[in-house]
């Protein structure tokens, strides 16, 4: 069952709270959560750790060790920004069936510019998923939430 737009907005806001918490620990302002197939129960949440342990890839590796691939196929990963190529691949291989992101990788590049802390790869997650054999459903961006989602980034990348 697909999440409703209200559920998506609610969960993206929670992921943004995780992103804000990551900044308090000195990490990049990215956050994500994993929601159960009921589209309500938050199973896990994760902020960014470092340039290799992104919020999404870190959460997904942990989820993969705690839940079956069959169960994960019904789950939804919510993330503040579009997953990068590394995270998209991790999501794909873990068998998570739904991804919801708030703002695009292109928008992130506009915020970060040419910053050594985030050398953005501008490759849309849909492009990566389209080259696989699984029909991962992707929702986003959510323009109505963009200002909220970029707020933690405004001062971080300066």
VOPAGU-2260 file (C-alpha; in pm, 1 decimal, decimal comma):
REM VOPAGU-2260
SITE   aa  ch    i         X         Y         Z
SITE  UNK   A    0       0,0       0,0       0,0
SITE  UNK   A    1     142,4     336,5    -101,8
SITE  UNK   A    2     174,7     612,8     158,1
SITE  UNK   A    3     -60,7     908,9     136,0
SITE  UNK   A    4      72,3    1257,4      65,8
SITE  UNK   A    5      -8,2    1349,5     427,6
SITE  UNK   A    6     199,3    1055,7     554,9
SITE  UNK   A    7     484,2    1148,4     323,3
SITE  UNK   A    8     491,9    1508,6     443,3
SITE  UNK   A    9     470,7    1400,5     808,3
SITE  UNK   A   10     759,9    1153,9     772,3
SITE  UNK   A   11     975,3    1396,3     572,5
SITE  UNK   A   12     939,7    1646,2     854,4
SITE  UNK   A   13    1054,5    1382,0    1102,4
SITE  UNK   A   14    1353,6    1303,5     880,0
SITE  UNK   A   15    1435,3    1674,7     883,7
SITE  UNK   A   16    1438,1    1669,9    1264,8
SITE  UNK   A   17    1694,0    1388,7    1241,2
SITE  UNK   A   18    1899,0    1606,0    1002,1
SITE  UNK   A   19    1894,2    1894,3    1249,4
SITE  UNK   A   20    2011,8    1659,5    1524,1
SITE  UNK   A   21    2298,9    1538,9    1302,6
SITE  UNK   A   22    2425,2    1898,5    1279,5
SITE  UNK   A   23    2430,0    1921,0    1659,7
SITE  UNK   A   24    2677,8    1632,2    1655,0
SITE  UNK   A   25    2896,6    1802,9    1394,5
SITE  UNK   A   26    2772,0    1603,8    1095,3
SITE  UNK   A   27    2626,3    1710,6     761,9
SITE  UNK   A   28    2256,1    1804,2     783,8
SITE  UNK   A   29    2098,9    1494,4     631,1
SITE  UNK   A   30    1845,8    1265,8     792,3
SITE  UNK   A   31    1630,4     970,3     702,6
SITE  UNK   A   32    1383,2     730,6     857,1
SITE  UNK   A   33    1256,9     384,9     766,1
SITE  UNK   A   34     882,5     331,5     793,9
SITE  UNK   A   35     709,3      -5,1     813,8
SITE  UNK   A   36     462,6    -130,4     552,3
SITE  UNK   A   37     174,6      12,7     758,8
SITE  UNK   A   38     305,9     358,9     653,9
SITE  UNK   A   39     292,8     474,1    1017,1
SITE  UNK   A   40     544,5     285,5    1231,4
SITE  UNK   A   41     893,4     434,1    1229,8
SITE  UNK   A   42    1136,3     143,1    1249,5
SITE  UNK   A   43    1465,4     332,5    1241,3
SITE  UNK   A   44    1609,2     680,4    1200,3
SITE  UNK   A   45    1958,8     793,3    1109,8
SITE  UNK   A   46    2151,5    1113,7    1062,0
SITE  UNK   A   47    2457,7    1158,6     847,2
SITE  UNK   A   48    2781,6    1024,5     997,1
SITE  UNK   A   49    3054,5    1117,1     747,6
SITE  UNK   A   50    3131,8    1131,1     375,8
SITE  UNK   A   51    3114,6     751,3     338,4
SITE  UNK   A   52    2849,0     672,8     598,8
SITE  UNK   A   53    2559,7     878,3     470,0
SITE  UNK   A   54    2233,6     873,4     664,4
SITE  UNK   A   55    2063,8     651,0     405,9
SITE  UNK   A   56    2340,9     397,7     350,0
SITE  UNK   A   57    2407,2     364,4     723,6
SITE  UNK   A   58    2039,0     312,0     803,6
SITE  UNK   A   59    1990,3      68,0     516,4
SITE  UNK   A   60    2289,7    -148,6     612,8
SITE  UNK   A   61    2152,7    -172,9     967,3
SITE  UNK   A   62    1800,1    -244,8     842,3
SITE  UNK   A   63    1934,6    -520,6     620,9
SITE  UNK   A   64    2075,6    -700,8     924,6
SITE  UNK   A   65    1751,0    -667,5    1123,1
SITE  UNK   A   66    1472,7    -730,0     871,2
SITE  UNK   A   67    1418,6    -976,9     588,3
SITE  UNK   A   68    1443,3    -858,6     228,4
SITE  UNK   A   69    1077,9    -955,3     183,9
SITE  UNK   A   70     974,7    -728,7     471,3
SITE  UNK   A   71    1196,2    -441,7     351,8
SITE  UNK   A   72    1030,3    -450,5      10,2
SITE  UNK   A   73     713,5    -318,9     179,1
SITE  UNK   A   74     898,3     -48,7     373,9
SITE  UNK   A   75     954,2     314,8     277,9
SITE  UNK   A   76    1274,3     510,9     326,1
SITE  UNK   A   77    1214,3     883,5     379,9
SITE  UNK   A   78    1508,5    1114,4     327,9
SITE  UNK   A   79    1545,2    1490,3     333,7
SITE  UNK   A   80    1738,9    1502,3       6,5
SITE  UNK   A   81    1746,0    1273,5    -293,4
SITE  UNK   A   82    1971,4     974,5    -225,6
SITE  UNK   A   83    2311,6     988,7    -392,1
SITE  UNK   A   84    2431,4     711,6    -621,2
SITE  UNK   A   85    2598,8     521,7    -333,5
SITE  UNK   A   86    2286,3     536,6    -116,5
SITE  UNK   A   87    2056,8     452,4    -407,1
SITE  UNK   A   88    2260,9     140,8    -478,0
SITE  UNK   A   89    2249,7      42,1    -111,4
SITE  UNK   A   90    1870,9      90,9    -104,7
SITE  UNK   A   91    1837,8    -120,1    -418,9
SITE  UNK   A   92    2050,5    -407,7    -290,7
SITE  UNK   A   93    1875,6    -407,5      48,0
SITE  UNK   A   94    1541,4    -448,1    -132,4
SITE  UNK   A   95    1363,9    -142,9       5,7
SITE  UNK   A   96    1063,5     -94,1    -219,3
SITE  UNK   A   97     974,2     273,6    -168,3
SITE  UNK   A   98    1177,0     594,0    -142,7
SITE  UNK   A   99    1043,8     939,5     -58,9
SITE  UNK   A  100    1275,6    1239,2     -80,1
SITE  UNK   A  101    1212,2    1604,0      -7,9
SITE  UNK   A  102    1454,0    1798,6    -229,3
SITE  UNK   A  103    1661,4    1701,9    -531,8
SITE  UNK   A  104    2032,5    1643,8    -565,1
SITE  UNK   A  105    2036,2    1941,3    -806,1
SITE  UNK   A  106    1896,9    2163,0    -530,4
SITE  UNK   A  107    2163,6    2035,2    -293,9
SITE  UNK   A  108    2433,6    2128,2    -543,9
SITE  UNK   A  109    2288,8    2481,0    -556,9
SITE  UNK   A  110    2321,7    2501,1    -177,2
SITE  UNK   A  111    2669,2    2350,7    -144,0
SITE  UNK   A  112    2835,5    2480,9    -456,3
SITE  UNK   A  113    3183,6    2345,2    -517,4
SITE  UNK   A  114    3238,4    2236,0    -157,6
SITE  UNK   A  115    3497,0    1972,9     -67,4
SITE  UNK   A  116    3267,6    1857,1     216,5
SITE  UNK   A  117    3003,0    1755,3     -37,9
SITE  UNK   A  118    3131,3    1696,8    -391,6
SITE  UNK   A  119    2781,0    1626,1    -521,3
SITE  UNK   A  120    2724,3    1359,9    -787,7
SITE  UNK   A  121    2433,0    1490,7    -990,1
SITE  UNK   A  122    2282,4    1155,2   -1089,7
SITE  UNK   A  123    1910,7    1125,3   -1007,5
SITE  UNK   A  124    1808,5     822,2    -800,8
SITE  UNK   A  125    1531,6     742,3   -1048,8
SITE  UNK   A  126    1796,9     704,5   -1319,5
SITE  UNK   A  127    1985,3     451,3   -1107,2
SITE  UNK   A  128    1671,6     255,3   -1014,4
SITE  UNK   A  129    1558,4     249,7   -1379,8
SITE  UNK   A  130    1877,2      59,4   -1463,0
SITE  UNK   A  131    1797,4    -217,6   -1218,7
SITE  UNK   A  132    1555,2    -505,8   -1232,2
SITE  UNK   A  133    1334,3    -402,2    -938,9
SITE  UNK   A  134    1045,8    -158,2    -956,8
SITE  UNK   A  135    1140,3      67,6    -665,4
SITE  UNK   A  136     875,1     337,1    -627,8
SITE  UNK   A  137    1014,3     689,2    -586,7
SITE  UNK   A  138     822,0     995,0    -467,9
SITE  UNK   A  139     963,7    1344,2    -463,7
SITE  UNK   A  140    1059,3    1617,6    -464,2
SITE  UNK   A  141     815,9    1796,5    -233,4
SITE  UNK   A  142     844,5    2162,0    -329,3
SITE  UNK   A  143     605,2    2266,4     -53,1
SITE  UNK   A  144     860,9    2145,7     205,0
SITE  UNK   A  145    1175,9    2269,6      34,1
SITE  UNK   A  146    1229,8    2576,6     252,2
SITE  UNK   A  147    1195,3    2367,8     569,6
SITE  UNK   A  148    1433,9    2104,5     438,7
SITE  UNK   A  149    1703,4    2344,0     324,4
SITE  UNK   A  150    1696,8    2547,9     647,0
SITE  UNK   A  151    1958,5    2330,0     825,2
SITE  UNK   A  152    2182,9    2363,5     516,7
SITE  UNK   A  153    2179,7    2743,0     484,3
SITE  UNK   A  154    2462,3    2811,3     727,4
SITE  UNK   A  155    2630,0    2470,7     726,2
SITE  UNK   A  156    2792,2    2494,2     382,8
SITE  UNK   A  157    2932,2    2848,3     422,3
